[in-house]
Amino acid sequence: MTIIKIILGLLGLGIVVFFHELGHFIAARCTGIEVEAFSIGWGKPILRKKIGAVEYRLGLFPVGGYCKMKGDNEYQEALNNKTSIKPTPGTFYGATPWRRIVVSFAGPFANIVFAALVFVIMWGIGFDVNTLGNKIILVSDIEKGTSHPADEAGLKTGDTIIEIDGKPVQYSIDIQTIITPNAEKELSMKVERGGQLVDLTVVPALDKTTGAGKVGFYFWIDPVVSAVQAGSAAEKAGMLPGGRIISVNGTPIPHTMAISQILESKPNNLSIEYEQIDGNVNNAEIPLTYGEDGLTANLGLEFQTIHYRTPRLNPVQAIAKGCSETWETFFLSVKSLALLFRGVDLTQAVSGPVRITLMLGDAAAEGFGHSFGLGIRTMANFLALISIALCIMNLLPIPIVDGGMIVLFIIEWIRRKPLNSKAIYVFQTVGVVIIFSLMVFALFGDILFLAGNH
């Protein structure tokens, strides 16, 4: 299963990088800059075909790709000869500054277009959503002695959140979408409690491991069994889908978190009283087995969640919704960069290629585990998010990435003088140091992540 996750993750990353390089390729061709090679994948070419002046390649390692433009190394030759770059027609540095700016910007722009295209297609065909309701359980009622923003706001277990900041919410995904990006921001909240509406104000805390806002509640899941794993102790005990658990080891079970509380004491078995669909009440004895960590128990039971499919939008509606979602995601991603300077644990919040690959693979595998449609939606959504993140990172004014090169070319345009090869060398050397440092830091975080999961 791990191999499948890695393959899915690499495939996803490859698609995102491919579109980035495709943007550079198209822009170069449109601006008169000659492209010598365009490769799908890295490493030694296993297939190559020259069409016109461009050699199209398939790399040995089929992840990502690259676009090799004529004259990429002109500055290095000028540096070796201690001269300025001499403009040569058809080469990258021989093109006017504005053409180079267009080509540099085209890669990140292609990532935005890709993300928008993904969202538009998904809204156009509709997609599966697996979520929970909007009824909550306070963390402080489960973890005694703790206090969270939910407690300070006056929320109570059993409350149903129906509105946040004037926006109606129906599912847990709606609530998370609003709370996650609004750490330390005051939010108005309307909840239903005992048939009455209550107005509250909550300020989500900043989770320094993720940079997300958190309030301090779980989402209520009724203890209704949706599936029983084949061959599990629960199946052998006669439990069937549709049954509602009444009590476990003599303790009443109003929601599934109550079962989690019982499991914290690591019992050897559970005595479960449950009501079947036909109304009969039965009892089952389930011996427990624990995972390698010695903490996670396998009940062999899955509980009922909410599953629905979004309606198919017409082309105009899909384009409007897809573009809107792309903009919102881009804005939130930019906003999240500021959190890196507010005490967030960078080893947790900043992911390297290893962690991104595994997270993408995990998300896809989990989605496909529920249904093919949900798997496609989950992977597509993750790809769009990564694509937008790649766009933002490449537009940062850091030497060597697209944003840094754009700054360099703007300066050249303003000065109306060719670039000094030594200045480019120093600029790119600084960029290499910055990028290398970030890669080492991200890789260190990945190692800690992997160590914590084994």
C-alpha positions in Angstrom: 0.0 0.0 0.0 2.9 2.4 0.8 4.3 1.8 -2.7 1.0 2.7 -4.2 0.8 5.9 -2.2 4.4 6.9 -3.3 3.5 6.2 -6.9 0.3 8.3 -6.7 2.3 11.1 -5.0 5.1 11.1 -7.5 2.6 11.0 -10.4 0.8 14.0 -8.9 3.9 16.0 -8.4 5.0 15.2 -11.9 1.8 16.6 -13.4 2.2 19.8 -11.5 5.8 20.3 -12.5 5.1 19.3 -16.1 2.5 22.1 -16.4 4.9 24.6 -15.0 7.5 23.7 -17.6 4.9 23.6 -20.3 4.1 27.3 -19.5 7.7 28.2 -20.0 7.8 26.2 -23.3 4.7 27.8 -24.8 5.8 31.3 -23.8 9.3 30.8 -25.2 7.9 29.7 -28.5 5.4 32.6 -28.7 8.1 35.2 -27.9 10.6 33.9 -30.5 13.0 32.3 -28.1 14.2 28.9 -29.5 13.6 25.8 -27.4 16.3 23.1 -27.8 14.6 20.4 -25.8 11.4 19.7 -23.9 11.4 16.7 -21.7 8.7 14.8 -19.8 10.6 13.4 -16.8 14.2 13.7 -15.8 17.3 11.6 -16.3 18.7 10.0 -19.4 16.2 10.2 -22.3 14.7 6.8 -23.1 12.8 8.2 -26.1 13.5 11.2 -28.1 11.9 12.7 -31.2 13.0 15.9 -33.0 10.2 17.9 -34.5 11.4 21.1 -36.2 14.1 22.7 -34.0 12.8 21.1 -30.7 13.8 17.7 -29.4 11.0 16.1 -27.4 12.2 13.6 -24.8 10.9 11.1 -22.3 13.2 10.9 -19.3 14.1 7.7 -17.5 12.5 9.1 -14.3 9.0 10.1 -15.4 8.4 12.8 -12.9 8.1 16.5 -13.8 10.2 17.7 -16.7 12.2 20.6 -18.1 12.4 23.1 -20.9 15.9 23.8 -22.2 16.0 27.1 -24.1 18.8 28.2 -26.4 21.4 30.3 -24.7 20.5 29.3 -21.1 24.2 29.3 -20.3 25.2 32.5 -22.1 25.8 34.3 -18.9 28.3 31.6 -17.8 30.2 32.0 -21.0 30.3 35.8 -20.6 31.5 35.3 -17.0 34.3 33.0 -18.1 35.3 35.6 -20.7 34.8 38.5 -18.3 32.5 40.2 -20.7 28.9 41.3 -20.8 26.3 39.1 -22.4 26.1 39.6 -26.1 22.6 39.4 -27.4 22.2 36.6 -29.9 19.0 36.3 -31.8 16.8 33.4 -30.8 18.5 32.9 -27.4 17.0 33.4 -24.0 19.4 36.3 -23.0 19.3 37.6 -26.5 15.6 38.3 -26.1 14.4 41.7 -24.9 13.8 42.0 -21.1 10.0 42.0 -21.5 10.1 38.7 -23.4 12.2 37.1 -20.7 9.8 38.4 -18.1 6.9 36.9 -20.0 8.7 33.5 -20.2 9.7 33.5 -16.6 6.1 34.5 -15.5 4.5 31.9 -17.7 5.6 28.9 -15.6 3.9 30.1 -12.4 0.9 31.4 -14.5 0.5 27.9 -16.0 0.3 26.5 -12.5 -2.6 28.9 -11.7 -4.3 28.0 -15.0 -3.9 24.3 -14.2 -5.4 24.7 -10.7 -8.4 26.7 -12.2 -8.8 24.1 -14.9 -9.0 21.3 -12.3 -11.6 23.2 -10.2 -13.6 24.1 -13.3 -13.7 20.5 -14.4 -14.6 19.1 -11.0 -17.5 21.6 -10.6 -18.6 20.9 -14.1 -18.9 17.1 -13.6 -19.8 17.2 -9.9 -17.9 15.3 -7.2 -18.3 13.2 -4.1 -17.9 14.7 -0.7 -17.4 12.7 2.5 -17.8 14.9 5.6 -19.5 15.2 9.0 -22.3 17.2 10.4 -22.2 20.6 12.2 -22.9 19.3 15.7 -19.9 19.5 18.1 -18.3 17.9 21.2 -15.9 20.1 23.3 -12.4 18.8 23.6 -12.4 19.8 27.2 -15.3 17.3 27.9 -13.1 14.6 26.5 -9.7 15.7 27.7 -10.5 16.8 31.3 -8.6 19.8 32.7 -8.0 21.4 29.3 -9.3 24.8 28.1 -9.7 26.0 24.6 -11.2 29.0 22.7 -14.5 27.1 22.4 -14.8 27.1 26.2 -14.0 30.8 26.4 -16.6 31.5 23.8 -19.3 29.6 25.7 -19.8 26.7 23.3 -21.2 23.5 24.8 -21.1 19.8 23.8 -24.3 19.2 21.7 -24.4 22.6 20.1 -25.1 22.7 16.4 -23.2 25.5 14.6 -25.4 27.0 11.9 -23.6 30.2 11.0 -20.0 31.7 11.2 -19.3 35.3 10.4 -22.7 35.6 8.6 -22.0 32.5 6.4 -24.4 29.5 6.8 -22.7 26.2 7.6 -24.2 22.8 7.3 -21.2 20.4 7.4 -17.9 20.1 9.2 -16.1 20.9 6.0 -17.9 24.3 5.9 -16.8 25.1 9.4 -13.2 24.0 8.9 -13.0 26.1 5.7 -13.8 29.3 7.7 -11.9 28.6 11.0 -8.7 27.2 9.6 -7.4 30.4 7.9 -8.7 32.7 10.6 -6.3 32.1 13.5 -6.5 34.8 16.2 -9.3 36.6 14.3 -12.6 37.3 16.1 -15.5 35.4 14.5 -19.2 35.7 15.2 -21.0 32.4 15.6 -24.6 31.4 15.7 -25.5 28.0 17.3 -28.6 26.0 18.0 -28.9 24.8 21.6 -32.0 23.1 22.9 -34.2 24.5 20.1 -33.0 28.1 20.7 -30.5 30.2 18.8 -27.5 31.5 20.7 -25.1 34.2 19.4 -21.4 33.8 20.4 -18.0 35.2 19.5 -14.9 32.9 19.2 -11.3 33.7 18.5 -9.5 30.6 17.0 -6.1 29.9 18.5 -3.0 29.6 16.2 -1.9 25.9 16.0 1.9 26.4 15.8 2.5 23.0 14.3 0.3 23.6 11.2 -0.3 27.4 11.1 -4.1 26.7 11.2 -6.8 28.2 13.4 -8.3 25.8 16.0 -11.2 26.3 18.4 -11.2 23.1 20.5 -14.1 20.9 19.5 -14.6 17.6 17.7 -17.5 16.9 15.3 -20.2 14.7 16.6 -20.5 11.3 15.0 -23.5 9.1 16.0 -22.4 5.6 17.0 -24.1 4.0 14.0 -22.1 1.3 12.3 -21.7 1.9 8.6 -19.4 -1.0 7.8 -17.9 -4.0 9.5 -14.4 -5.1 8.3 -14.4 -8.6 6.8 -12.7 -11.1 9.1 -12.6 -8.7 12.1 -13.5 -9.6 15.6 -16.6 -7.4 15.3 -17.8 -9.5 12.3 -17.2 -12.7 14.1 -19.2 -11.4 17.1 -22.1 -11.0 14.7 -22.2 -7.2 14.3 -23.8 -5.9 11.1 -23.9 -2.5 9.4 -26.8 -0.3 10.5 -26.6 -1.2 14.2 -26.4 1.6 16.8 -24.1 1.1 19.8 -25.9 1.8 23.1 -23.2 1.1 25.6 -19.6 -0.2 25.8 -18.4 -1.9 29.0 -21.5 -0.6 30.7 -20.9 3.1 29.7 -23.6 4.8 27.7 -22.3 5.9 24.2 -24.0 9.1 22.8 -21.2 9.6 20.2 -18.1 7.9 18.9 -15.7 10.0 21.0 -17.1 8.2 24.1 -15.7 5.0 22.6 -12.3 6.7 22.2 -12.3 7.6 25.8 -12.9 4.0 26.8 -10.1 2.9 24.5 -7.6 5.2 26.3 -7.4 2.7 29.2 -6.4 0.0 26.7 -8.9 -2.7 27.6 -8.4 -6.2 26.4 -11.9 -6.5 25.1 -15.1 -4.6 24.7 -18.6 -5.6 25.8 -20.8 -3.8 23.3 -24.6 -3.5 23.6 -26.1 -2.4 20.3 -29.5 -2.0 18.7 -30.0 -3.6 15.3 -32.0 -2.1 12.4 -35.0 -4.3 13.3 -35.0 -2.9 16.9 -33.6 -6.0 18.6 -30.9 -5.3 21.2 -27.9 -7.6 21.1 -24.6 -8.0 22.9 -21.1 -8.6 21.4 -17.8 -9.4 23.0 -14.9 -8.0 20.9 -11.3 -8.8 21.8 -9.0 -5.9 21.0 -5.7 -5.9 19.1 -3.4 -2.9 19.1 -1.2 -1.5 16.4 2.6 -1.3 16.4 2.5 1.9 18.5 0.7 0.0 21.2 -2.1 2.6 21.3 -4.3 2.3 18.2 -6.9 -0.4 18.6 -8.6 -2.0 15.6 -12.3 -2.4 16.3 -13.1 -3.5 12.8 -16.0 -1.0 12.8 -16.6 2.1 10.6 -19.1 4.7 11.7 -21.6 6.6 9.7 -20.5 9.8 8.0 -22.3 12.1 5.6 -21.8 11.4 1.9 -23.2 13.5 -0.9 -22.5 14.5 -4.5 -22.4 18.1 -5.6 -24.7 19.1 -8.5 -23.2 19.4 -12.0 -22.8 23.1 -12.9 -23.3 24.4 -16.5 -20.1 25.7 -18.2 -20.5 29.3 -17.2 -21.3 28.4 -13.6 -18.4 25.9 -13.5 -15.9 28.5 -14.9 -17.1 31.2 -12.4 -17.0 28.7 -9.4 -13.6 27.3 -10.5 -12.0 30.7 -10.9 -13.4 31.9 -7.6 -12.1 28.8 -5.8 -8.7 29.3 -7.4 -8.5 32.9 -6.3 -9.6 32.1 -2.8 -7.0 29.4 -2.5 -4.3 31.6 -3.9 -5.2 34.4 -1.4 -5.3 32.0 1.5 -1.9 30.5 0.5 -0.3 34.0 0.4 -1.9 34.8 3.7 -0.5 31.7 5.3 3.1 32.7 4.4 2.8 35.4 7.0 2.2 32.8 9.7 5.8 31.5 9.2 6.9 34.6 11.0 4.5 34.3 14.0 6.1 31.5 15.9 4.9 28.5 13.8 7.0 25.4 14.1 8.6 25.4 10.7 9.7 21.8 10.8 6.0 20.9 11.0 4.5 23.6 8.8 7.1 23.5 6.0 7.0 20.3 3.9 9.7 19.0 1.6 9.3 16.8 -1.4 9.2 13.6 0.6 6.4 14.7 2.9 4.4 16.3 0.0 4.7 13.1 -2.0 3.5 11.0 1.0 0.7 13.4 1.9 -0.5 13.5 -1.7 -0.4 9.7 -1.9 -2.2 9.3 1.5 -4.9 11.7 0.5 -5.5 9.9 -2.9 -5.4 6.5 -1.4 -7.8 7.4 1.4 -10.2 9.0 -1.1 -10.1 6.0 -3.4 -10.7 3.8 -0.4 -14.2 5.3 -0.1 -15.1 5.6 -3.8 -13.5 6.2 -7.1 -15.2 9.5 -7.5 -14.0 10.7 -4.0 -10.5 9.5 -4.8 -10.4 11.6 -8.0 -11.8 14.7 -6.3 -9.3 14.4 -3.4 -6.3 13.9 -5.6 -7.4 16.7 -8.0 -8.0 19.1 -5.1 -4.6 18.3 -3.6 -2.9 18.8 -7.0 -4.6 22.2 -7.4 -3.4 23.2 -4.0 0.2 22.1 -4.7 0.1 23.8 -8.1 -1.0 27.1 -6.5 1.7 26.7 -3.8 4.3 26.1 -6.6 3.1 29.3 -8.3 3.5 31.4 -5.2 6.9 30.0 -4.3 8.2 30.6 -7.8 7.0 34.2 -7.8 8.8 35.1 -4.6 11.6 37.6 -5.3 14.3 35.0 -4.4 17.3 34.7 -6.7 17.3 31.8 -9.2 13.5 31.2 -9.0 11.2 32.8 -11.6 10.3 35.7 -9.3 13.9 36.6 -8.7 14.7 36.4 -12.4 11.7 38.7 -13.1 13.1 41.3 -10.7 16.5 41.1 -12.4 15.0 41.5 -15.9 12.9 44.5 -14.7 16.0 46.2 -13.4 17.7 45.6 -16.8 14.7 47.0 -18.6 14.7 50.1 -16.4 18.5 50.6 -16.8 18.3 49.9 -20.6 21.7 48.2 -20.4 22.7 44.5 -20.8 23.0 42.5 -17.7 26.5 42.2 -16.1 27.5 38.6 -16.1 29.2 38.9 -12.7 26.1 40.5 -11.2 24.0 37.6 -12.5 26.5 35.1 -11.1 26.4 36.7 -7.7 22.6 36.9 -7.8 22.2 33.3 -8.8 24.8 32.1 -6.3 22.9 33.8 -3.5 19.8 32.1 -4.8 21.4 28.7 -4.9 22.4 29.2 -1.2 18.9 30.2 -0.2 17.2 27.4 -2.1 19.7 24.8 -0.9 19.2 26.0 2.7 15.4 25.7 2.3 15.7 22.3 0.8 18.0 21.1 3.7 15.5 22.6 6.2 12.5 21.0 4.5 14.4 17.6 4.2 15.2 17.8 7.9 11.5 18.3 8.6 10.7 15.4 6.3 13.1 13.2 8.3 11.5 14.2 11.6 8.1 13.5 10.0 9.1 10.0 8.8 10.7 9.2 12.2 7.5 10.3 14.0 5.5 7.9 11.8 7.5 4.8 12.5 
